[in-house]
């Protein structure tokens, strides 16, 4: 068996965002004579060579191909595209490894899907990718995107729930050839990425572009994030987006998404917003609910129109966040107490989207991908692929 460079073991663990203790537990190392962390440190110092079964476990825990562990040196850091977020230094360090793993996973999926489309002669470049510029007016860009999407705002608002409204926009987006994923962790709740870390990701390729929406966010915010990332696709700018709007490109994409969901003319209904905090919150809540958008979006528009100042905006958004977190905690508690739950494959299909499932299903039927590659595309084990592509 080839010699394993211990530096690879350290690099793979750290790149996965795992400390010694957490990794040792995941790898089920340790026993009565030696603790798990001590055992792992021996492998990482090179005083003990890892067995192949342990390397297989590491490949799974660190989310790396097995062959990676036989490289002579750790590979160079991959590019995640532009980073459009503004984060404090400690949060950037905290999130870097997990984000790199998530983005790396999306790049791999995109390459596999592109390969399938090329093999089936369906790899037609999408003309709208990179077709608008930051110098163009927001309302013009919003109209261009709406027209190409065939977006009907009344249809969007007629849906029974905010999730159905999101599914409506997602369906239109996937019809254009853009794949939309709902991903907020690396496979377990322990690896969840807060919306403070990232809201969305756009991979602006001309063939098989991808969008990721962080599903840790409130469902009412998903539609806005999807349209924000779609604006990134139209700009041809691959990268990560956060919750801030300090950067010019983020403001531009925010403004496009909010204009699509709440046209400027409708904001005049809030021209005489009450100065009383509780009345203002109630009015904003009703306005947002009727339009299937988040209250934070409405507050952002009020700030842009200078109807509220930064302090009022910060106060409102913090209040909306607090109430959402309380509601989420209640739902989580109710879900824990309830028996049963939604079918795993139905949930997984919703996360990866119908477009990705259908491309994979056709590729399997025509022999263009193996179950292993199909599982990589869909984010499931090869043995679960057939059940997933057949889920209703």
N, C-alpha and C positions, 0 to 999 in steps of 0.2 A: 504494500500500500504506500503511495507517495507520502513524503513527510509533510506535515501541516505546519505552516509558519504560525507560531503563537500570536503574532501581531494581527493576523487575520481574525483570530478568535476575539481579541479585544475590540478591534474595529467593528466587527459584525454586531457584537453586543451593544456597544455604545451607539452605533448607527441606528439600532432598533429602539434606542431610548431606554434601555434596561440597565439598572444598577446590578452589582454583583449579587446581592441578596435576592432580588426579584428574578434574575436570570437563573440562579441556582435552584430556586423553587420551581420555576417553569420546567427546568430540565430534570427535575426530580433527583438532584444530586444530594449526597450526604447520607450519613447513617450514624450508628452508635459510636463509631471510632473517630469520625471526622465530619465536621459540619459541611453543609452544601457550599457555602461561599469559599471555605478553605479549599475544597476539592476543585472548584472552578478556577481559583487562583493558580493552582498547580498547573492546570492545562494552559492557562494564559501566560504563565511564566516560562512554559516550555519544559518544566521538570517532569511532566508526565504527558504522554501522547494520547490524544482522544481516540476512542474506538470508532469504527464506522457507524454503529448504531447510535452513538452519542452525537456524531456529526449530523446524522439524519434528524435527530431531535433538535439540534442547534439550527439546522436549516429551516425547520418549521417554526421554532420559537423566534428566530431572528428575521424570518421572512426573506430568506435568501435561497437561491438555487444551491444544491449540494456541491456542484462543481466550484462554486465561489471559494469554498474552504480549501481548495487545492491550488489556488492562485499563489504565485511566488510572493506577491506583495498586495496590500490592500489597494483596491482600485481607486482611481481619482474620483473626487466628489462629483456627482451628477448635477446637471443644471435643472432647476425646477421652474425655469422661466423667470419673468420679472416678479418682484415682490412688491405689490401695491399696498401693503399694510403698513401701519405705523404702530410699533409695539415698544413697550419698555424693554430694556436690554435683558432683564431676567426672564421675561415671558418669551422672548425670541429664543434664548438658549434652551428654555424648558421645552419649547414646542418643536425645535428644529429637526430632531431625529424622527419624531413621529410624522411630521409633515413630509419630510424627505421620503419616508417609507410609503406614505399615501400617494404622493405625486409620482414616485417611481412605479407604483402599481398601475396608476392610470396610464402612464406612458407605455408600459408593457401591453396593456389591454388595447390601447390605440394602435400600436404597431401590429398586433395580431389581427385586429379587425381590418386594418388597411390591407394587410396581406390577403385576407379572405376576399375583400372587394376587388383586389387586383387579379386574383386567381379566377374570379367569376366575371371579369370584365365589367364590373360595376363601379370602378374607381374613378368616377368623374369629379374633377375639381369643382368645388362650390364657389361660384363667382362672387357671392356676397362677402366671403371672408376677406377682411382687409379693405372693404370697399368704402368705408367712411373715414373721416379724419376729425381730429380734435378741433380743428378750425371751423367745422360746420356747426350751424345752430342746433341746439338741443331738440327743438320742436321738429326741425327737418329730419334729423336722424331718427327720432321716434316714429315719425310718419313712414319713413323708408322701411324700418323694421316691421312695423305693424302691417304694412301692405304686403311685404314678402311673407310674413307669417300667416296672413289672412286672419288676423286677430280681430275678434268682435267683442268689444268691451261689455256689451249687454249680455252676450252669451256667457262670458266669464262671470258676471255678477248673478246670473240666473241659477248657477250651480247651488246645490243644497248645502255644501260645506266648503271651507277654505281648501281642504285637500282635493276635492273634486275640481275646484277652480284651478288649482295647481296642475292637476292631471290634464286639464283642458289645454293649458299653455304648453305643457310638456309634450302632449301629443302633436301639437302644431310644430313644435321645435324638432321633434324626432322625424316628422314628415319631411322636413327640409334636409335631413341627413346629418343632424347633430345628435350625438348620443348623450343622454342625461342620466347621471348616476346620483343616488342619494347615499352619501357616505359621511359618517361622522366619527368613525373609529377604525381600528385596524383588525377588527374581527371580534373583539370582546369589549365589554363595557369598561374594563380597566384601562383601555387605550383610547377612551373617548376624547375628542378634541373640542374644547369649548369654542363657542362662537367669538370669544375674545381673541382666540388664536387665528381662526379663519372662518369666513362665511362661505366662500366659494372658490372654485378654481376653473379656469378656462384654458383648454389646450386648443389653440387656434390654428389647427392644420387645415389645409384646403381640401384634403380628403379625410373623411371620418373625424371631424372635430369632436371633442368631448367637453362636457360641462359637469362639474361636481357641485352639488348643493349639500352643505353640512346639515344633516338631518337631526343634529342635536339642537338646532334652532327651533323656534316656534313654527308650527305648520303655516300660520298666517303670513310668515315672512318668506316662505319658500318661493312663492311666485316672483316677489321682488328680486330675490337673489338670482333666480334663473334668468330674468330679463337683464339684470345687471351683467351677468356673465355672458349673456348673448350679445350685449353691446361690446364686450371685450372681443368676442368672435368677429363682429362686424368691423372692429378696429384692427383685427389681426394681431392682437396682443395677448400672448400666452402669459399666464401668471396667477398668483394668489391674491385674493381680495379679503379685506377685513371689514370691521364695522366702522372704520373712520372715513372721513371725507376730506382729509388734509391735502392729499395729492390731487393734482389737476385731473388725471385720468379717472380717478375714483369719483370725483365730483361729477364729471361728465357722464359716466356710466350710471351713477345714482340718479342724476337728473333725467336721463333717458328712461330708465325703469319707472321712476315715479310719474313722469309725464304720461307714459303709456297707461299706467294703472289709474291715475287720477289727473285727467287733463286740467291744465291751469285754470280754465274757465270755471270749473267746479269748485275751486278753492275760494271763489268769491262768496260762497255760502257761509264761509267762516270769517268773513270780513269783520263782523261785529262780535267777535268772540268775547265772552264775558271775562272780566278781570278777576272774578272769583275763581280760585283754584279748583274747587270741587265741581263747580258748574262747567268750567273749561274742560276738565277731564271727562265729564259726562257727555258734553257736546262732541268732543273729539272721538270718544268711544263709539257713539252712535253713527257719526259720519264714516268712520273706518269700517264698522261692521256692515253697513249698507253696501260698501264697495269691495268687500272681501279683501281688505288690506290691513296692515298692522297700524296700530296707533302711533308707533314710532315713525312710520313713514309720513303720517299726517303732520306730526310734530316737526319733522325735518322740513317739510314744505312750508310750514308756518315760519320757521327760522329763515328759510331762503327768501320769503316774502317780507321779512323783517316785522312780522306781526308779533313775534316774541323775540326776546334777546337770548344770548347764550346761556345765561343763568337759568332762565325759565325753561329753555329747551333741555338743559341738563337735568333739571328737577323733574320735568315731565317724563323724560326717557328713563330715568332711574325709578320712578314710580311705576311705569309700565313694566319695566323689567322685574321689579320686586313682585308685582301682582302675578305676572306670568310664572315666575319661579314657584310661588305659593301654589298656584293652580297645577303646575306640573308635579309638584310633590304630592298633592292630593290624588292625582290620577295614578301616579306610581304606586301609592299605597293601596288604592282600590284594585289595581291590576295584580298586586301581590296577593291580595285577599281572594281575588276571583279564581275560580278553577278553570282549567282549559286555556284556550287562547287561539289566535289565528294560525292557520296552517303555515308551517315553516316555508314551504316552497312558494306559496302565494305572497308571503311577506318578502322573500328574497327576490322574487320576480319584480315586485313593486320597487324594490331598492335599485335593481339594475336596469329596469325599464324594458318595455315591450320591444323596442327597436333592437336592443342588444341581444335579447333572447331570440328574436326571430332570425337575425343574421346568423347567430350560432346554430340554431336549429337547422337552417338550410345548409350551412356548411357541413354539419354532421351527416345530414341525409345524402349529400353529394360527395362525401368522402374527402373534404378539403381540410378538416381538422381532426385531430385525435381527441379522445375524451380528456386527456391531460391538458391539452391546449384549450379545449372548450371550458374546462374547469377554471383555468387561469383567466379566461375572458370574463366568466360569470362570477368568479370569486367563490367557487364551491369546490368540494372534492370531486375528482373524476367520477366516482361512483354515484354522485348525486346529480350529475348533469342531465341524464335522461328524464328523471322525475321533474327537474326544474323546467326544462324546455317543454314538457308536456303539461305543466300546471295551468289551470284555467285562470 
